[in-house]
Amino acid sequence: MWGTPQEIEDGNPSASFVGRNRVVFNIKGNAFRRIVALTYRIGVGHIRFIGDHAEYYAIDAETIDLASLIMEIRPPHTVQGNQGALNVISALVDADPEAGTPKSDRLDVTSILVERYGA
């Protein structure tokens, strides 16, 4: 793990420092972005986000946390919630995500929730 920001810059010239000890790394040929919150003093890093560029631009890199992304998924108990879930499903089907990716997983989970709880 890195002990200083300079060590990150030396090994990752495209890394961006976004505040709150968070660093954005371009991964997989710049197809995805990963945000890591670093605690230099003890040499620990915590992944806060991994997503494509569209997903990255929809979040706040200084405050995002994986737990908050997980909590976005809720059963659609109302007509409005069901319609929102159907919109998510439609967008994900159009995107045709590769199996095993976060988008594919979200499509699966959202579909199950609509089937089970849909209004």
Phi and psi restraints in degrees (value plus and minus 20) as a CYANA .aco file:
   2 TRP   PHI    -102.0   -62.0
   2 TRP   PSI     125.1   165.1
   3 GLY   PHI    -119.6   -79.6
   3 GLY   PSI     -39.4     0.6
   4 THR   PHI    -166.3  -126.3
   4 THR   PSI     140.2   180.2
   5 PRO   PHI     -80.9   -40.9
   5 PRO   PSI     -53.2   -13.2
   6 GLN   PHI     -82.3   -42.3
   6 GLN   PSI     -57.1   -17.1
   7 GLU   PHI     -82.3   -42.3
   7 GLU   PSI     -56.6   -16.6
   8 ILE   PHI     -86.3   -46.3
   8 ILE   PSI     -69.1   -29.1
   9 GLU   PHI     -78.7   -38.7
   9 GLU   PSI     -60.4   -20.4
  10 ASP   PHI     -81.3   -41.3
  10 ASP   PSI     -59.9   -19.9
  11 GLY   PHI    -115.8   -75.8
  11 GLY   PSI     -33.9     6.1
  12 ASN   PHI    -161.0  -121.0
  12 ASN   PSI      55.7    95.7
  13 PRO   PHI     -81.5   -41.5
  13 PRO   PSI     -40.7    -0.7
  14 SER   PHI    -111.9   -71.9
  14 SER   PSI     -19.8    20.2
  15 ALA   PHI     -85.5   -45.5
  15 ALA   PSI     123.8   163.8
  16 SER   PHI    -138.4   -98.4
  16 SER   PSI     114.0   154.0
  17 PHE   PHI    -115.4   -75.4
  17 PHE   PSI     101.7   141.7
  18 VAL   PHI    -133.4   -93.4
  18 VAL   PSI     -15.9    24.1
  19 GLY   PHI      85.4   125.4
  19 GLY   PSI     144.2   184.2
  20 ARG   PHI      31.3    71.3
  20 ARG   PSI      17.9    57.9
  21 ASN   PHI      36.9    76.9
  21 ASN   PSI      13.8    53.8
  22 ARG   PHI    -128.8   -88.8
  22 ARG   PSI     120.2   160.2
  23 VAL   PHI    -146.9  -106.9
  23 VAL   PSI     116.7   156.7
  24 VAL   PHI    -122.8   -82.8
  24 VAL   PSI     104.7   144.7
  25 PHE   PHI    -131.5   -91.5
  25 PHE   PSI     115.3   155.3
  26 ASN   PHI    -104.5   -64.5
  26 ASN   PSI     109.9   149.9
  27 ILE   PHI    -147.5  -107.5
  27 ILE   PSI     141.7   181.7
  28 LYS   PHI      32.2    72.2
  28 LYS   PSI      36.3    76.3
  29 GLY   PHI      45.0    85.0
  29 GLY   PSI      12.6    52.6
  30 ASN   PHI      50.3    90.3
  30 ASN   PSI      -0.8    39.2
  31 ALA   PHI    -100.4   -60.4
  31 ALA   PSI     -45.6    -5.6
  32 PHE   PHI    -154.6  -114.6
  32 PHE   PSI     142.1   182.1
  33 ARG   PHI    -144.4  -104.4
  33 ARG   PSI     122.3   162.3
  34 ARG   PHI    -144.3  -104.3
  34 ARG   PSI     110.2   150.2
  35 ILE   PHI    -126.5   -86.5
  35 ILE   PSI     107.8   147.8
  36 VAL   PHI    -141.2  -101.2
  36 VAL   PSI     109.8   149.8
  37 ALA   PHI    -112.6   -72.6
  37 ALA   PSI     104.7   144.7
  38 LEU   PHI    -131.4   -91.4
  38 LEU   PSI     122.4   162.4
  39 THR   PHI    -138.8   -98.8
  39 THR   PSI      72.5   112.5
  40 TYR   PHI     -80.6   -40.6
  40 TYR   PSI     -59.4   -19.4
  41 ARG   PHI     -74.2   -34.2
  41 ARG   PSI     -59.5   -19.5
  42 ILE   PHI    -131.6   -91.6
  42 ILE   PSI     -16.2    23.8
  43 GLY   PHI      48.9    88.9
  43 GLY   PSI      22.1    62.1
  44 VAL   PHI    -142.3  -102.3
  44 VAL   PSI     119.5   159.5
  45 GLY   PHI    -147.0  -107.0
  45 GLY   PSI     121.0   161.0
  46 HIS   PHI    -143.1  -103.1
  46 HIS   PSI     104.2   144.2
  47 ILE   PHI     -89.7   -49.7
  47 ILE   PSI     107.3   147.3
  48 ARG   PHI    -127.0   -87.0
  48 ARG   PSI     -40.0     0.0
  49 PHE   PHI    -186.1  -146.1
  49 PHE   PSI     122.4   162.4
  50 ILE   PHI    -159.3  -119.3
  50 ILE   PSI     106.7   146.7
  51 GLY   PHI    -190.2  -150.2
  51 GLY   PSI     152.3   192.3
  52 ASP   PHI     -98.3   -58.3
  52 ASP   PSI     159.0   199.0
  53 HIS   PHI     -84.2   -44.2
  53 HIS   PSI     -59.3   -19.3
  54 ALA   PHI     -82.2   -42.2
  54 ALA   PSI     -63.2   -23.2
  55 GLU   PHI     -85.8   -45.8
  55 GLU   PSI     -59.8   -19.8
  56 TYR   PHI     -80.5   -40.5
  56 TYR   PSI     -65.2   -25.2
  57 TYR   PHI     -90.9   -50.9
  57 TYR   PSI     -31.7     8.3
  58 ALA   PHI    -110.7   -70.7
  58 ALA   PSI     -22.5    17.5
  59 ILE   PHI    -140.9  -100.9
  59 ILE   PSI     149.7   189.7
  60 ASP   PHI    -122.2   -82.2
  60 ASP   PSI      91.6   131.6
  61 ALA   PHI     -82.5   -42.5
  61 ALA   PSI     -45.3    -5.3
  62 GLU   PHI     -99.8   -59.8
  62 GLU   PSI     -38.7     1.3
  63 THR   PHI    -143.1  -103.1
  63 THR   PSI     -30.3     9.7
  64 ILE   PHI     -81.5   -41.5
  64 ILE   PSI     125.0   165.0
  65 ASP   PHI    -163.8  -123.8
  65 ASP   PSI     119.0   159.0
  66 LEU   PHI     -75.6   -35.6
  66 LEU   PSI     -56.2   -16.2
  67 ALA   PHI     -82.1   -42.1
  67 ALA   PSI     -56.4   -16.4
  68 SER   PHI     -88.4   -48.4
  68 SER   PSI     -51.8   -11.8
  69 LEU   PHI     -88.1   -48.1
  69 LEU   PSI     -59.9   -19.9
  70 ILE   PHI     -85.0   -45.0
  70 ILE   PSI     -57.7   -17.7
  71 MET   PHI     -92.5   -52.5
  71 MET   PSI     -30.3     9.7
  72 GLU   PHI     -87.6   -47.6
  72 GLU   PSI     -42.9    -2.9
  73 ILE   PHI    -107.1   -67.1
  73 ILE   PSI      95.0   135.0
  74 ARG   PHI    -154.4  -114.4
  74 ARG   PSI     130.3   170.3
  75 PRO   PHI     -81.2   -41.2
  75 PRO   PSI     117.7   157.7
  76 PRO   PHI    -103.5   -63.5
  76 PRO   PSI      66.0   106.0
  77 HIS   PHI    -101.5   -61.5
  77 HIS   PSI     -29.5    10.5
  78 THR   PHI    -141.9  -101.9
  78 THR   PSI     147.8   187.8
  79 VAL   PHI     -81.3   -41.3
  79 VAL   PSI     -61.9   -21.9
  80 GLN   PHI     -83.9   -43.9
  80 GLN   PSI     -62.5   -22.5
  81 GLY   PHI     -84.3   -44.3
  81 GLY   PSI     -59.8   -19.8
  82 ASN   PHI     -84.5   -44.5
  82 ASN   PSI     -63.4   -23.4
  83 GLN   PHI     -83.9   -43.9
  83 GLN   PSI     -60.5   -20.5
  84 GLY   PHI     -81.4   -41.4
  84 GLY   PSI     -62.8   -22.8
  85 ALA   PHI     -85.1   -45.1
  85 ALA   PSI     -59.8   -19.8
  86 LEU   PHI     -84.6   -44.6
  86 LEU   PSI     -55.9   -15.9
  87 ASN   PHI     -84.3   -44.3
  87 ASN   PSI     -61.4   -21.4
  88 VAL   PHI     -82.5   -42.5
  88 VAL   PSI     -65.7   -25.7
  89 ILE   PHI     -80.0   -40.0
  89 ILE   PSI     -66.0   -26.0
  90 SER   PHI     -79.4   -39.4
  90 SER   PSI     -65.8   -25.8
  91 ALA   PHI     -84.1   -44.1
  91 ALA   PSI     -60.4   -20.4
  92 LEU   PHI     -90.4   -50.4
  92 LEU   PSI     -57.5   -17.5
  93 VAL   PHI     -83.1   -43.1
  93 VAL   PSI     -63.2   -23.2
  94 ASP   PHI     -81.6   -41.6
  94 ASP   PSI     -54.8   -14.8
  95 ALA   PHI     -94.1   -54.1
  95 ALA   PSI     -37.6     2.4
  96 ASP   PHI      27.9    67.9
  96 ASP   PSI      41.8    81.8
  97 PRO   PHI     -86.5   -46.5
  97 PRO   PSI     127.5   167.5
  98 GLU   PHI     -89.0   -49.0
  98 GLU   PSI     119.5   159.5
  99 ALA   PHI     -76.4   -36.4
  99 ALA   PSI     119.3   159.3
 100 GLY   PHI      67.6   107.6
 100 GLY   PSI     -20.6    19.4
 101 THR   PHI    -110.9   -70.9
 101 THR   PSI     143.7   183.7
 102 PRO   PHI     -77.4   -37.4
 102 PRO   PSI     -57.3   -17.3
 103 LYS   PHI     -86.3   -46.3
 103 LYS   PSI     -60.4   -20.4
 104 SER   PHI     -83.7   -43.7
 104 SER   PSI     -62.9   -22.9
 105 ASP   PHI     -82.0   -42.0
 105 ASP   PSI     -61.9   -21.9
 106 ARG   PHI     -84.5   -44.5
 106 ARG   PSI     -59.1   -19.1
 107 LEU   PHI     -80.0   -40.0
 107 LEU   PSI     -66.7   -26.7
 108 ASP   PHI     -81.3   -41.3
 108 ASP   PSI     -69.4   -29.4
 109 VAL   PHI     -85.7   -45.7
 109 VAL   PSI     -64.1   -24.1
 110 THR   PHI     -83.5   -43.5
 110 THR   PSI     -60.1   -20.1
 111 SER   PHI     -82.5   -42.5
 111 SER   PSI     -62.3   -22.3
 112 ILE   PHI     -83.3   -43.3
 112 ILE   PSI     -62.5   -22.5
 113 LEU   PHI     -83.5   -43.5
 113 LEU   PSI     -61.3   -21.3
 114 VAL   PHI     -85.1   -45.1
 114 VAL   PSI     -63.0   -23.0
 115 GLU   PHI     -80.9   -40.9
 115 GLU   PSI     -61.4   -21.4
 116 ARG   PHI    -100.4   -60.4
 116 ARG   PSI     -64.2   -24.2
 117 TYR   PHI    -133.9   -93.9
 117 TYR   PSI     -24.9    15.1
 118 GLY   PHI     -70.6   -30.6
 118 GLY   PSI     119.5   159.5
